Structure formats: C-alpha cells, structure tokens
C-alpha cells in the first residue's frame, strides 16, 4: 500500500499542478517510486499516451518529473469543454459522449468515480507514494455533493491534504482562512498544512502573517514558495495565456498565434517560445498581426464554431492580406482543418453548426465523425515548400488527436507522412502545404518539439529577414528535465520537508 499526499487549492490557478510536479521530482530524487494523480481534469490541453488513450496535459508534465511514461490511470476522468456549458467526457482515455454541466454533475460524476477508484487501486499496488492534485477549491458549496476530485478522493484514501494559496493574486490569507471555514469538521481534519505560493520579495517580512495563519487556523504553514519566473513547464489550461507575451519584439522572429475562443493544445508552441531568437505571442484581433513574421492557427476543441468566429471577425481577409505580404500561415490540427475549403459536421459531433465555409488557404474538406482518432506517431517531413525553400526532416515524433478526416486534392503538396501510429507501421498523409510556400498545416501535435524541425522552420524565417542561420542550441526535452530539477530545488529549499514527511507517514491520525 502506498503513502499519499494531496494538494488542494483555495481556487484554480494557485499552482497546485506545479507543486505536484515539484514533489514528484523531489520524491523521485529520494529514490521513491512516485506517481502523480488527478481524478478529474477539466482542460483543453490534452495528450495521447503510448497506447492511444487521452489524458490531461498537466499530468504528463508530472509524469515526466516522476520519471514515468504518462498513463491514463494518472488522470482517469477528463472533461474537455466544447462551449455552451457542455464538455466532452473522457473516461479511462476514451470519450463517452458530450454532456452539459448539469447532466454531468447531477447524474454522471458519481458514476465516473468508479473509474477513479479503479485507477487508484492499480496505482496503490505499484507505487510507494501518490502525489494527488485536486481541482479548483474544495469549498465550492454548490459542487461538493458531486465533487469527485477534492475531498471525496482525500476521504476515500485517508489522504492528508496541503492547502495552497497564491499570494501573487492577493487575498491569500483570507482565502486560506475562508476555505477552511467552509469545510466541514471531517474535511478540515484532512488538512494538515498550508502553503503560500508565488511570494515575491523578502520572505522574512511575511513572518507575522505566518504566525497569524497558524494561530487562526491551527494548521502549520509548511512553507512560503517564491515566485519562480521562466518555469518552462507545460501550462494546464488557457487561463495561463494571460501571462504570455503581448506583442512583437525587435531583432527576433515574431510568431503570432491566433487566440481562437476554444483554443486547445497551445502547449504545441511552448518550444518555440523557448528559442532565444523567437518571440511567440497570442493575438485576438486581426489588427494585432502587424509586426508578425508568421501566423499560427492552433488547435480547437470546437473547430466549426472557432472557424465561424474567424470569418465573422474578418480573419479570412486579414490572413489573405498577410500572405500577400509574402508571410506564411501555419495550422496545427483544428487550425489545419480551418485552412481548407470547408469543415462539415453532419452528426453535430462538436456543435449545431453542420457546415462552415473554410478559409480557402489550403485545398481540402474536413468531415467530422463521432469516432476520435488518438495516436502517438512517428512521421517524416518530405520536401515541405516554405517561402521558396524546402524543409526535410527525418523522424519526427508527436501525436494525433482529432475527430475530423480531411480529404485533399492534388493541387497542394503533402509533405507530412505518418510512418507509425501507436507503433503500428503505416504511410498516411496528415497535412498539406501550398506549393508557393506561403502556408502549410498538419495534424501532428508536438511537431515543434522536434529540435531539428523547429530550427529549420525558424531559420527559413530568419533568412527572410536577411539574417544568418543558427544551429540547434535548444534541446527541448533535455531542457525540460533541467527545469524539473530547478523547480524541485526551489520547492525543497522552501518547504519544511521533514515535517512534510511526518505528515505523509502519519496520514490523517
């Protein structure tokens, strides 16, 4: 039987995911078999495991920190919002249907908890320590009866809980005290410590606040974690886009990502943002394209509605004008689908919009079906026409996750060839490119995480600006490992680790 520690928050986006990641790396460094767990994730950033199952992206980073391959037992329930208070419900890595918030919370959530218990049982037998992440706040009175991710998990396991507050947002003392006040006696007994996260400045000046909290709540403050800039770790969801760069910079390659309302898997572009000669930022209006050297249309959880949004707000004309300047447009997954002639959804798999005219940047029509394709893939890029040049890249890795199938004609080039899906050999076209080199798109998520391809892409843009090529200097996956170690070092130094270990060993006694 494993030991447990659970991180819950006073609200969303207080740093639970990052602190869970840190503890996974710390316990790994200490020689423990540690595994992350989050019963239910609501996120638009998802990932496909080696066995073709879908899970939340935050648990992927946590798995990497724990030295593990991601597996769906780490996140058995995933909710992917589709709009209009509706989400696609994914259980054990497979979609079971779209449900309204009322349908899910009032009828299905407790049923989904059976998958949570089954996953916990398997992890409990295989690992020494489970680092468990909650969601939002455990004090949401309207959600408590059907909550399956916070105190229901803590009670089921008998897990001690650390309550996390974000001081950078303000009101952290009130949030901690108020959250504890809203918990019942049994729930409050599970909380064994408090953590203040994202502190800026001299921590010694916070001592009176620590003393107040401990006296007021009767709970120890295990640590005050400093604000850690430039984490370089995958973000959980689109709320973090608020912190992304605001516009182009001089002396860099400037890449604008269109922030469609239902944007998903924006982690596809994190590696580009890590390059020293590139500035990546998100734009919401066509007027913000000025100064960009390239535009990316990202993935979407509701492609038809986001495509409708783009056309209603003049993005079709803006992108055409952008290309007339000799500047390229790139699409990933849903963005690639939007670039074609039409997106058709005859069964209403995503929305009530059955057909939307595309942006006519590429030639092809995408048709949706209820079956979702989810694969880890290897692929090749064969003679991609790009701004008068040709990009070739050997073995690429990434993943596919889409419900639409795109039928193409022979007028575009088709340089992206998947050579294996979930380790099964194949030869499948998964994208297209204009022969004039002004646009390309692909279904391959994570394509820019491939160091050689990313550098070739950036060097073509550099040459358009009259600049010399740069060699590959960023090894993205290796850099992430270093980031996990850095995060672990900061958190280890800031937390009372001996006390934390006692809390884990004692449980809820």
C-alpha positions in Angstrom: 0.0 0.0 0.0 1.3 3.4 -1.0 1.6 6.6 1.0 -0.4 9.7 0.0 -0.1 13.5 0.0 -2.8 15.6 -1.7 -2.6 19.2 -2.8 -5.8 21.2 -2.9 -6.2 24.9 -3.5 -8.1 27.9 -2.4 -9.0 28.4 -6.1 -8.0 27.5 -9.6 -4.6 28.5 -10.9 -2.9 28.8 -7.5 0.0 26.5 -8.5 -1.3 23.0 -7.5 -0.1 21.4 -10.7 3.4 22.9 -10.5 3.8 22.0 -6.8 2.6 18.5 -7.6 5.2 18.4 -10.3 7.9 19.6 -7.9 7.0 16.9 -5.2 7.1 14.2 -7.9 10.6 15.2 -8.8 11.7 15.6 -5.2 10.4 12.1 -4.2 12.0 10.6 -7.4 15.3 12.1 -6.3 14.9 10.5 -3.0 14.6 7.1 -4.6 10.8 6.6 -4.2 8.5 5.1 -6.8 6.3 8.1 -7.0 3.3 8.7 -9.3 1.0 11.8 -9.9 -2.7 11.5 -9.8 -5.7 13.8 -10.6 -9.1 12.2 -10.5 -10.7 14.6 -12.8 -9.2 17.3 -15.1 -11.1 20.0 -17.0 -8.7 21.2 -19.6 -8.4 21.8 -23.3 -4.7 20.8 -23.3 -4.6 17.0 -23.6 -2.1 14.3 -24.6 -2.2 10.8 -26.1 -0.4 8.0 -24.3 1.6 5.3 -26.0 -1.5 3.0 -26.0 -3.6 5.7 -27.7 -5.5 7.0 -24.7 -6.3 10.6 -23.9 -5.3 12.4 -20.7 -4.8 15.8 -19.2 -1.5 17.6 -20.2 -0.7 18.7 -16.6 -0.3 15.0 -15.6 2.1 14.5 -18.5 4.5 17.0 -17.0 4.1 15.5 -13.6 4.8 12.0 -15.0 7.9 13.3 -16.7 9.0 14.8 -13.3 8.4 11.4 -11.7 10.5 9.6 -14.3 7.5 7.8 -15.8 5.8 7.5 -19.1 2.3 9.1 -19.0 -0.6 6.7 -18.5 -4.2 7.3 -18.3 -4.5 5.9 -14.7 -2.9 9.2 -13.7 -6.0 11.1 -14.9 -9.0 8.7 -15.4 -11.6 11.4 -16.0 -11.0 14.3 -18.4 -13.6 16.9 -19.3 -12.9 18.9 -22.5 -15.2 22.0 -22.7 -16.9 22.4 -26.1 -18.8 25.6 -25.3 -22.3 26.4 -24.1 -21.7 24.8 -20.6 -21.0 21.5 -22.3 -18.0 19.2 -22.3 -16.8 16.1 -23.9 -16.5 13.5 -21.2 -13.5 11.1 -21.4 -13.3 8.1 -19.1 -10.1 6.0 -19.0 -8.8 7.7 -22.1 -11.9 7.2 -24.3 -14.8 9.7 -25.0 -18.2 8.5 -23.7 -20.1 11.5 -25.1 -20.9 15.2 -24.7 -22.7 16.3 -21.6 -24.0 19.6 -20.2 -22.6 20.7 -16.8 -25.9 19.7 -15.2 -26.0 16.3 -16.9 -22.5 15.5 -15.7 -22.6 16.9 -12.2 -26.1 15.8 -11.3 -26.1 12.4 -12.9 -22.8 11.1 -14.2 -20.0 12.3 -11.9 -20.5 9.8 -9.1 -20.6 7.0 -11.8 -17.3 8.3 -13.1 -15.9 8.0 -9.6 -15.8 4.2 -10.1 -13.1 4.7 -12.8 -11.3 6.9 -10.3 -11.3 4.2 -7.6 -10.2 1.5 -10.1 -7.2 3.7 -11.2 -6.3 4.4 -7.6 -6.4 0.7 -6.8 -3.9 -0.1 -9.6 -1.5 2.8 -8.7 -1.7 1.9 -5.0 -0.3 -1.5 -5.7 2.5 -0.3 -8.0 4.0 2.7 -6.3 5.4 3.9 -3.0 3.9 7.4 -3.0 0.9 9.0 -4.7 1.1 12.8 -5.1 -2.5 13.8 -5.7 -3.8 17.0 -7.2 -7.2 18.5 -6.5 -9.1 20.9 -8.7 -10.3 24.4 -8.1 -11.4 24.7 -4.5 -12.8 22.1 -2.1 -15.1 24.8 -0.6 -17.4 25.2 -3.6 -20.6 24.5 -1.7 -22.7 24.1 -4.9 -20.3 21.4 -6.2 -19.5 19.4 -3.0 -22.2 16.8 -3.3 -21.0 15.5 -6.6 -17.3 16.5 -6.4 -15.0 13.6 -7.3 -11.6 15.3 -7.4 -11.1 17.0 -4.0 -12.3 15.8 -0.6 -14.1 12.7 -1.9 -10.7 11.5 -3.0 -9.0 12.5 0.3 -11.7 10.7 2.3 -11.6 7.6 0.1 -7.8 7.2 0.6 -7.5 8.7 4.0 -5.0 11.2 2.4 -3.6 14.2 4.3 -4.1 17.4 2.4 -2.0 20.5 1.9 -4.0 23.7 1.2 -2.3 26.0 -1.3 -2.9 29.8 -1.8 -1.4 32.1 -4.4 -0.2 35.3 -2.7 0.6 36.9 -6.0 -3.1 37.2 -6.8 -3.8 38.9 -3.4 -6.1 37.9 -0.6 -4.2 34.7 0.2 -4.7 34.9 4.0 -8.5 35.4 3.6 -8.6 32.6 1.0 -6.9 30.2 3.3 -9.0 31.1 6.4 -12.2 31.3 4.4 -11.7 27.9 2.7 -11.0 26.2 6.0 -14.1 27.8 7.5 -16.3 26.5 4.6 -15.1 22.9 5.1 -16.9 20.6 7.5 -15.1 19.1 10.5 -14.2 15.9 8.7 -12.8 17.7 5.7 -10.9 20.2 7.9 -9.3 17.4 9.7 -7.8 16.2 6.5 -5.9 19.5 6.0 -2.6 19.0 7.7 -0.7 22.1 6.4 -0.8 25.3 4.5 1.4 26.5 1.6 1.8 30.1 0.4 2.8 30.1 -3.2 4.3 32.7 -5.6 5.7 35.0 -3.0 7.8 38.0 -4.2 10.3 39.8 -2.1 11.8 39.3 1.3 10.1 36.3 2.9 11.2 37.3 6.4 8.7 40.2 6.2 5.9 37.6 5.9 6.6 36.1 9.4 3.8 38.0 11.1 1.4 36.6 8.5 2.6 33.0 9.1 2.2 33.4 12.8 -1.4 34.7 12.3 -2.3 31.9 10.0 -1.1 29.2 12.3 -2.8 30.8 15.3 -6.1 31.4 13.5 -6.4 28.1 11.7 -4.4 25.7 14.0 -2.7 24.5 10.9 1.1 24.7 10.3 2.5 26.7 7.4 4.8 24.3 5.7 6.5 26.8 3.5 6.4 30.0 1.5 7.3 29.2 -2.1 8.9 32.1 -4.0 7.6 33.3 -7.3 9.5 31.3 -9.9 9.9 33.0 -13.3 10.5 31.2 -16.5 9.4 27.8 -15.3 9.4 26.3 -18.8 6.9 23.7 -17.8 3.7 22.9 -19.7 0.7 25.0 -18.7 -2.5 23.3 -17.8 -5.1 25.5 -19.5 -5.9 28.6 -21.3 -6.1 30.8 -18.2 -2.3 30.9 -18.4 -2.4 32.5 -21.8 -3.0 35.8 -19.9 0.7 35.6 -18.9 2.0 35.1 -22.5 3.9 37.7 -24.4 2.0 40.7 -25.6 3.5 41.5 -29.0 6.4 41.5 -31.4 9.9 42.4 -30.4 12.8 43.9 -32.4 15.6 41.7 -33.5 13.6 38.4 -33.1 11.5 36.2 -35.3 7.9 37.2 -34.3 5.3 34.5 -34.4 1.6 35.3 -33.7 -0.7 32.6 -32.5 -4.4 33.3 -33.1 -6.2 33.0 -29.8 -9.5 31.4 -31.0 -12.2 31.2 -28.3 -12.0 27.4 -28.0 -8.2 27.2 -28.3 -6.7 23.8 -27.3 -3.3 22.3 -27.0 -1.4 25.6 -27.1 1.4 23.7 -25.4 2.3 22.8 -29.0 4.1 26.2 -29.2 5.9 26.2 -25.9 9.1 25.0 -27.5 9.1 27.9 -30.0 8.7 30.3 -27.1 11.8 28.9 -25.5 14.0 29.8 -28.5 16.2 32.9 -27.8 15.7 34.3 -31.3 11.9 33.9 -31.4 9.1 35.8 -29.8 5.8 33.9 -29.6 2.6 35.8 -28.6 -1.2 35.4 -28.8 -3.4 37.7 -30.7 -7.2 38.2 -30.5 -7.8 40.7 -33.3 -6.6 40.9 -36.9 -5.1 44.4 -36.2 -2.6 42.7 -34.0 -0.9 40.9 -36.9 1.3 44.0 -37.6 4.9 43.1 -37.0 4.5 39.3 -37.1 6.7 37.2 -39.4 4.4 34.2 -39.3 0.9 33.3 -38.0 -0.1 30.0 -36.5 -3.7 28.8 -36.3 -3.8 26.5 -33.3 -5.9 23.5 -32.3 -9.5 24.0 -31.3 -12.0 22.0 -29.2 -14.8 23.3 -31.4 -13.5 23.8 -34.9 -16.7 24.8 -36.6 -17.6 27.5 -34.0 -14.0 28.8 -34.0 -13.9 28.9 -37.8 -17.2 30.8 -37.8 -15.7 33.2 -35.3 -12.7 33.8 -37.5 -14.8 34.6 -40.5 -17.2 36.8 -38.6 -14.3 38.9 -37.3 -12.6 39.3 -40.6 -9.7 36.9 -40.1 -10.2 35.4 -43.6 -9.4 38.7 -45.2 -6.6 39.5 -42.7 -4.8 36.2 -43.3 -5.1 36.6 -47.1 -3.6 40.1 -46.8 -0.9 38.8 -44.5 0.1 36.2 -47.1 0.0 38.8 -49.9 2.9 40.4 -47.9 4.9 37.1 -48.5 4.4 36.0 -44.9 3.3 32.4 -44.0 0.3 31.0 -42.2 0.6 27.6 -40.4 -2.1 25.4 -39.0 -2.0 22.7 -36.4 -4.8 20.1 -36.2 -8.0 22.3 -35.9 -6.1 25.2 -37.4 -5.2 23.0 -40.3 -8.8 22.0 -40.8 -9.9 25.6 -40.8 -7.5 26.4 -43.6 -9.3 24.2 -46.1 -12.4 24.8 -48.2 -15.0 23.7 -45.6 -15.5 21.9 -42.3 -18.5 19.7 -42.2 -20.1 18.2 -39.1 -23.1 16.2 -40.3 -23.8 14.5 -36.9 -23.2 17.6 -34.8 -20.2 16.0 -33.1 -18.9 19.4 -31.9 -21.7 21.8 -32.3 -25.0 22.6 -34.0 -23.1 24.1 -37.0 -23.3 21.4 -39.6 -21.1 23.1 -42.2 -18.9 26.2 -42.3 -17.0 27.5 -45.3 -13.3 27.3 -44.7 -10.5 30.0 -45.1 -9.6 28.6 -48.6 -5.9 28.8 -47.8 -5.4 25.1 -48.5 -7.4 22.8 -50.7 -9.3 20.2 -48.8 -12.5 19.5 -46.9 -12.7 18.1 -43.4 -15.7 16.0 -42.3 -16.3 15.2 -38.7 -17.5 11.8 -37.3 -18.2 10.6 -33.7 -15.0 8.5 -33.7 -12.0 10.3 -32.3 -8.5 9.3 -33.6 -5.9 9.3 -30.8 -2.4 8.0 -31.6 1.2 8.6 -30.7 3.0 8.9 -34.0 6.3 8.9 -35.8 6.4 10.9 -39.0 8.6 12.4 -41.7 8.6 15.8 -43.4 9.4 15.3 -47.0 10.2 18.4 -49.0 7.9 20.9 -47.3 7.7 24.0 -49.6 8.2 27.0 -47.3 8.9 30.6 -48.5 10.7 29.5 -51.6 12.7 26.8 -49.8 12.2 23.2 -48.9 12.3 21.6 -45.5 13.2 18.0 -44.9 13.2 16.4 -41.5 13.8 12.8 -40.6 12.0 11.0 -37.9 9.5 13.3 -36.1 7.5 12.4 -33.0 4.2 13.7 -31.8 0.6 12.7 -31.5 -2.7 12.9 -33.3 -6.0 13.8 -31.6 -8.9 14.7 -33.8 -12.4 13.7 -34.9 -12.3 15.1 -38.4 -10.9 13.5 -41.5 -9.5 15.8 -44.2 -10.0 14.9 -47.9 -7.4 16.6 -50.1 -7.0 17.0 -53.8 -3.8 17.1 -55.8 -3.2 20.8 -56.0 -1.3 21.1 -52.7 1.9 19.3 -51.7 1.6 16.6 -49.0 4.9 16.6 -47.2 3.8 15.2 -43.8 3.7 11.4 -43.7 3.0 9.4 -40.6 5.1 6.3 -40.6 3.6 4.7 -37.4 0.6 5.1 -35.3 0.8 3.6 -31.8 3.9 1.7 -33.0 2.0 0.1 -36.0 3.7 0.9 -39.3 1.8 2.9 -41.8 2.1 5.5 -44.6 -0.6 8.2 -44.0 -0.7 11.8 -45.2 -1.5 14.1 -42.3 -1.2 17.6 -43.7 -0.8 19.7 -46.7 1.2 22.7 -48.0 0.8 25.3 -50.7 3.2 24.9 -53.5 4.0 28.6 -53.3 5.3 28.1 -49.8 3.0 30.5 -48.1 1.0 28.1 -46.0 1.1 24.6 -44.5 -0.8 22.6 -41.9 -0.6 19.2 -40.2 -2.4 17.0 -37.7 0.8 16.4 -35.8 0.7 17.9 -32.3 4.1 18.5 -30.9 5.8 18.9 -34.2 7.7 21.9 -33.0 9.1 19.9 -30.0 11.4 18.2 -32.6 14.5 20.3 -32.3 15.8 19.9 -35.9 12.4 20.7 -37.5 11.9 23.7 -35.2 15.3 25.2 -36.0 14.8 24.6 -39.8 11.5 26.4 -39.6 13.0 29.3 -37.7 16.0 29.6 -40.0 13.8 30.0 -43.0 12.1 32.9 -41.3 15.5 34.3 -40.3 16.6 34.2 -43.9 13.5 36.1 -44.9 14.8 38.9 -42.6 18.3 38.7 -44.1 19.8 37.0 -41.0 22.2 34.1 -40.9 21.1 30.6 -39.8 21.6 29.5 -36.2 22.4 26.0 -35.2 20.3 23.8 -32.9 21.0 25.1 -29.4 17.8 24.3 -27.6 17.3 20.6 -26.8 13.7 21.0 -25.6 13.2 17.7 -23.9 16.5 17.9 -22.1 15.8 21.4 -21.1 12.6 20.3 -19.5 14.4 17.8 -17.4 16.7 20.6 -16.1 13.6 22.7 -15.4 12.1 20.0 -13.3 15.3 19.8 -11.3 15.4 23.5 -10.8 11.8 23.6 -9.7 12.4 20.7 -7.2 15.4 22.5 -5.7 13.5 25.7 -5.1 10.5 23.9 -3.5 12.7 21.6 -1.5 14.5 24.7 0.0 11.2 26.5 0.7 9.2 23.7 2.3 9.7 22.1 5.7 10.5 18.7 4.2 10.9 16.8 7.5 7.5 18.0 8.6 6.0 17.1 5.3 7.4 13.6 5.6 5.9 13.2 9.0 2.5 14.3 7.7 2.8 11.7 4.9 3.8 8.9 7.3 1.1 9.8 9.9 -1.7 10.2 7.4 -4.9 11.7 9.0 -4.3 10.4 12.5 
